[in-house]
């Protein structure tokens, strides 16, 4: 078992406290319920609440499993609790406000918590945690490098033998998932987006890669049906001349990379699709060159879009009116983190931030072309963690 080093946990908590002091100078108590955030600060995922008083050490109150938390975590203060009542004596009793991870906690759970932790005001600490998590430490980058290496090998070298004429999207997705886990993928991909269900990723043959979904991204996926729009269709089978679209996350010890590859099965795609794909490759290179400390995400987004031809912009980053209004997004313990290359994101990039860049374009009658790779911000520009292959690999039928 690999445990997150205590020095790493201490540094994360110190940076969180510093951010709260700067942005919420009157804060008194933070309460973190989300398991991904709990893992970030404690190194374990359990049912409980992480309490962070302003002027006392943090304490992780665990209902289940306290035993497992002790085995997995080096966090210095882990206490058992049967309910929130047991946690009350561990933090100051008088407070005006409590900051919680509002994007995660349900109203019902928050109501039960406030019964024992009354306060006139409840505020959000989501943005403060997200800012801390956005800058990856050398320890985190090591795990991201491992995920990226697995990701590169699978999508650039190992996928082609899985593709055979007549295989369904669902069968291919199952084979791909099995391969990923054998190579080192942790088996689950996590999102912060509310109600985001992903089994393996977005996988589509031909125009199925353009099918509308509720997921906030340029790709499409028919899935198994209305009750489970994930994995892939059981009915759509691979045919000669098909585009194969594969957009998947890969994670090692919690840390994700994001990568998309497009394949041509048995025959090249139409010239229009190949030209559009090549332009997406160029755009990704332009974006990567701009990923330097101090650069403003919103300005990168605007500058790159301004250089695109109006004709090319049709069906760019989606299909029809289903367009994703970003060109890249942060990744880490979840696939959708800060920063985002989009309008309104004006906080400058910092060295160690990690972003997935995914210029893609829908082609009627063909599917979604383009690519996605995960890059770390450096003074020289973005460095890819997931390979540099331009995609559009030809697979023999």
N, C-alpha and C positions, 0 to 999 in steps of 0.2 A: 504494500500500500504506500502510495506517495502522498505525503502530507504537505500542505502549503506551509512554507517556513514562517516561523514566528516573526522574523524581521520583516517579511513581506506583509503579514497581517498588521503589524504595528504601523508600518509606513502608510498603508491604505487608510487606517483609522486616523492617523495624524493629518493626512491630506484632506480627509472629509471634514474633520474638525476645523481646519484652517479655512476651508471653503465656507462652512457654515458661519464662522466668525466674520468673514468678509462680507457675505451676502445676507446673512440674517443675524446681525450683531446681538440681538436680544434673545436668541434661541436658548431653550432650557433643556429640552429632552427630545431625542430622536427615538422613534420606535419603528423597527424594520421587520415587516412580516413576510415579504417576498423571499422565496428560497434561493433564488439566484443572487440577490443582494446579500442575503445571509451567508451564502457560500463565499462571496467575494471578501467579506469581512471576517469570517470565522473559519473557513475551510471545510465546512460540513453543511449538509442540507437536511434539516430536521423540522419537525412541527414545533413551533414556538415563536418567540419574539426576541429580537436583539434590541436591548435598551442601551442607548448611548446618552448618558447625562453630560451636560456641558463640562462640569467640574469634577467628575468622578470617572473611574474606569468603566468601560462598557461591560455589560453582563448579558450572556446569551441564556435565556430561560427556555428550557426544552421540556416539552411534554412527552414527545416520542420521536426518536429514541435517545434518551439520555446516555445510555450505555454506548450506543454507536457514536454519538457526538464525541464522547471522551476518547474513543479509539481512533477517530479520524482527525480530530482537530487539536491544534496546539494553542488555540485561543485560551488565555489564562483564566477567564471567569465564565464557567459554564455551570449552571445551576438547574436541578430538576424542578419541575412544577407540575402540579395536577391541573391547575387553572391559573388565570391571571391574578387571582387573589394572592397566590404564593409569591408573585413577583413584586407586589406593592412595597414591601419593606426594603427592597434593594436599591431604590432610587429616591431622590428627594420628593417629599409628599406635596409641597406647595408649588404650583406652577400656573402660569397664565396660558401657555400654549404648548402643544405637543406637535412635533413634525413627524409625519409618517409617509411611507411610500404609497401615495394615493393611487398611483397607476396600477397597483397590485392588490391592495387590501380591499375586501368586499365591505359593503355597508353593514352587513350583519356582523362580521367579525369585528369591525371597528366599534360597533355599538356594544358588543360584549366587553371589549377592552376598556372602553370609556366608563363602563359601570364601575370599574375599580381604579381607573386612572382619569378622574374627572378633570376637565380643563375648559375654560370658556372658549378656547379657540383650537382648531385643528388645522394645520397647514401642511403643505407638501414639501418633501425633501428630495423628490425624484430628480429634479434638475441638478441638484448638488451632487448626488451620487453618480448621476450619468457623467458629469464633468470629470469626476475622479476616475471613473472606470474608462473614460475615453483615452487616457494616456497610459499606454502599456509599459510595465516595468521590464527589465531584462529577463526576469523569471517568466513573465507572461509571454514575451516575444519568443522565448525558447519553445514553449508549448505551441504557439502559433506556427512557428517554423516546422514543427513536427506534423501538425495538421496539414499545412500547405504541401509538404513533401508527399504525404499519402494522397492528398487530393490530386496533385499533379500526376502521379504515377497512374492512378485509377483512370482519370479522364483522358490522359494523353496516350496511355499505353495499353490499359487493360480492358477498356470498354469494348473495343472492336470485336473480340472473340465472342462476346455475349450477344451480338446482334446477328440474327439469322432470319431469313425470309419466313414469314408466318408467325413469328413470335408476337404475342400481344404486349401492349404497353405494361400491363400489370405484371406479366411474367418477367419481362425485362427489368422492371423496377425491383422485383423480389430478388432476382439474380444479382442485381447491382448492389442492393442493400447487404446481401450475404457477403459479397466480396469486400465491401467497405468495412464491415465489422471484422472480418478476418485480417484485413490489412492494418487495423488499429483504430478505426472510428468508434466512438463511444456508444453509438447506436441510437442517439436521440439528438435532434436539432432543436434548439430553443429560440423562441421569439418573444419580444416584449409586446408586440402587437396583440391587442385583446382578441381572443377567440381565433387565433391563427392555428389552424390544424395542418401540419405537414408530416407525412409519413416518411418519405425519402427526400423529396424535392418536387420540382415541377418537371414532368417528363411528358413529351408529346411527339407523336409521329405526324409529320405533315402539318395540316391546318389545325390539328388538335392543339398545337402549341400556341394558337391564337385564341383559343376558346375562353370566353369571359369567366373571370373568377372574382371573388371578394377580396383576394389577397392584393396588397398594395405593391404591385410590381409589374413590369412590362410583359411577363410571360403568361401563358395560359395553360390550362390543364383540365381535361374532361373528368378524369378520375373514375372512381368506381360507380358513381351515381350521385343523385342529389343529397343523400344522407351521408355520403363519404366522398366528397370531391377531391380525393387525394390518390396517390400512388400512380394510377394509370387505368385506362380503359381495358376491360377484358375483351371487348369486341374489336377494337381497332388493332389490326395486325400489320406487321411490317411488310411493305411492298417495295419492289425495286423502284428506284428513283425517289424514294421518300427522303425528306429531311428528318433527322432525328435530333430533337432538342433535349438537352439534359442540363438542368440547373439544380445543383445539390449543394448542401452544406456538409462539411466534414469537421469533426471535433475530437480533440484529444484533451483529456482531463479538464473538460469544461469549455475549452477555448476553440472557437470556430474559425474556419476560413470558408469563403463562398466562391464558387467557381461555376461557370457555364461553358459547355462545349457544344458545338453543332457539328453533326456528321452528315455525310451524303451516302446513302445506302445504294450501292450497285451502279450508280451513274451520277455524273455531275448535276448540280442544280441548274436552273435557267440562268442565263447571263445576268439578268436583272438582280437576282438574289446574290450571286457571287460578287457583283460590283458593290451592292449595298453592304454586304458583310465586310468587304475590304475597307470600306469607308468607316465602318464601326471600329475596325482594328486601328485605323489611323486616329480616330477620336479617343480611343482608350490611351494610346500613346501620348496624345496631347494632354489629356487629363493627368496622366501619371507624372509627366514632366513638371506639372504645376503643384504637385503635392510636396510643398516645402514649408518649413516652420514660418509662421507669420502670414501665410496666404489666407485669404478670406474665402470660405466655401461658397458663399453666395456670389462672389465676384468670379470665381472659377466657373461656376454654373452659367452665369450670364455671358461671360466671354466666349465660352465654347459654343453655346447655343447661337450666339450672334454670328458666328462664322459658318453656320450651316445653311445650305441652300433651302429655300422655302419648299421646293419639291421634295427634297430629302426629308424634311421635317414631317411630311405626311406619313403617318404610321410609325414615326420614330418614338422609341420608348413605349411601345404598346401597339394597339391596332384600333383604328376607328377613333371613337371618342374615349377609349379606355387607355389613357396615357398616364404613365408614372411621371410625376413632376420632380424628378431628381435624376442625377447621373451617377451617383455613388452614395454609399452609406457606410457608417462605421460598423465594425464587427468585433466580437470578443466573446464574452460569456453568452451573448445572444447575437443573432444574425443582424438585428436592426438596432444599432446603437448610434451614439453621437461619434463623430460629426456627420452631417449630411450635406452633400453637394446639391443645394437647392436654394430657392429664394428664402430669405429670412434667417439664414444661418450665418451670422456675422462675427462669431467668435473665431479668432485666428487659429489655424492649425498649429500643432506642436509636434516636435520630434517624438516618435513613439506611438502616435496615433495610427490606427489601422483602418483602412477603408477598402471596400469592394467597389470596383469601377465596372459598370455594366451597360455600355451603349448597345442598344438592340433595336431592330427595326422589323416590323411585320411586312411580309410580302404576300399579297393576295394569291391564293391558289398554291402557295408553297409552305409558308410557316414563318416562324420567327428566327431571323439570323442575328448575328452579333456574338458577343463574348462577354465573359466576366472573369476577373481575377482579383485577388486580394493583395493590397499593397501597404507597406509601412512607410510613413512619412519620414524623410531624411533631408538633410541640407542639400543633397544632390537631386532631390525629387523622389517620387515613389519607387520603391523597390518591391518587385513582385515576390510574394511568398508561395505562389501556386503555379509557377511556370510562366513561360513566355510564348507558348505555341499559339499561333493565330487562329487555330480552329479550322472548321470546314474540312474535317478529315474524310477522305474517301474510304469507305468500307466495302470490301468485295462481297457481292451477294453470294 
